[in-house]
């Protein structure tokens, strides 16, 4: 039985058509995937269903009856709930307080705390969730906070749940836990619309999938009859390559080296970490997130000073040299968190393409003046070279998609011909096309005879791109594997077990 139908839904923002006459049918009790690249119109469509936006054209039907959803209040009243990509919990309130917030049971003018707590406990029992209701929400891991968000929606009586890119901020382990949670809710009769651009999640979770591309519906099909290649081509509109030719190009020359590095807290202390990156090589770092990868990156780029050990670049000890000095010597850094360390969202595309290099030749004209004509030409060249989709070089970066923001970072970091690139989670949160593009860029860096240190939580990515792989566990190098090693061997090291213990 079809529980939710959308017919001819169209939503425009000025001249941009975000949704173009979309039809959608969601069956009761199914997990329906909504798949597409960043900017395909997935979130806009779901926001229209939830009442955050009003469609310019089209009709919405619930169990065969047309409904008019003018606000989220209307959607909630009709049994539709939405869990947003960016969490909305109040950090200093306890878990149970967040769940009942806005729907608190009352005794007169006061909140009936005993009844509220009892109702939340009953909900936990029904869903099978395990949570410490008395803990402050801000103290919980992100994955657990997301479960609280789902409980908030269920507490309001939602029978249809819309999850908008729910895995964007989760670790792989938290993603697996979320998938288990959603399967459990489906078994209890809930209907789920799962918005994503990640094929693995669609295949692990969904019954059927609808693919959007550039605001239009491409098609709907059962996941059981689809293949990753088929869905990727529907998303992108062309053939997408998931496998890359493995070329052995490593030379004897060592470009970058860590020698017996130890660090102090905060974070996970590094303990006797040594590694070498050769010219023409991609060295991958694998491991469950939170095992020292971020701290390793900070040591490599100069944001964290080792307690012991050396950082060596092109045979020279650079341990005491700050990040800017290392960059000017030929190192580049694609940061794990581009918004925190890679870009300034309110600056233009042009300004972000120049960050850190604006006072260097050839952009400086005299001691105090910048050559704005040359800067503009440089920005336009990089926009074309890296296929950055933007109205102009003067557009504020915040108006670009995540994939195009990442392309700006990569274009800047590679523009000044580095010899060594530290790439941290380079494709996190990106869609299929942007991921494929950036992986080809990194392979191109390797083919040019440069060195790449790739740190990624995506084991498939590490294995696809790397010549050698080191696995980190609790701040140590647990071992080295060939990328052709099977997942069982990787799993042993990622769990802290030596291969001989198997």
Secondary structure by P-SEA (a helix, b strand, c coil): cccbbbcbbbbbccccccccbbbbbbcccccccccccccccaaaaaaaaaccccccccccccccbbbbbccaaaaaaacbbbbcccccccccccaaaaaacccccccccccaaaaaaaaaaaaaaaaccccccccccccccaaaaaaaaaaaaaaacccbbbbccccccccaaaaaaaaaaaaaaaaabbbbbcccccaaaaaacccbbbbbcccccccccccccccaaaaaaaacccccccbbbbbccccccccccccbbbbbcccbbbccccccccccbbbbbbccccccaaaaaaaaacccccccccccccccccccccaaaaaaabbbbbccccccccccccccaaaaacccccccccccccccccaaaaaaaaaaaaaaaacccccccccccccccaaaaaaaaaaaaacccccccccccccccccaaaaaaaaaaaaaaaaacbbbbcccccaaaaaacccbbbbbccccccccccccccaaaaaaaaaccccccc
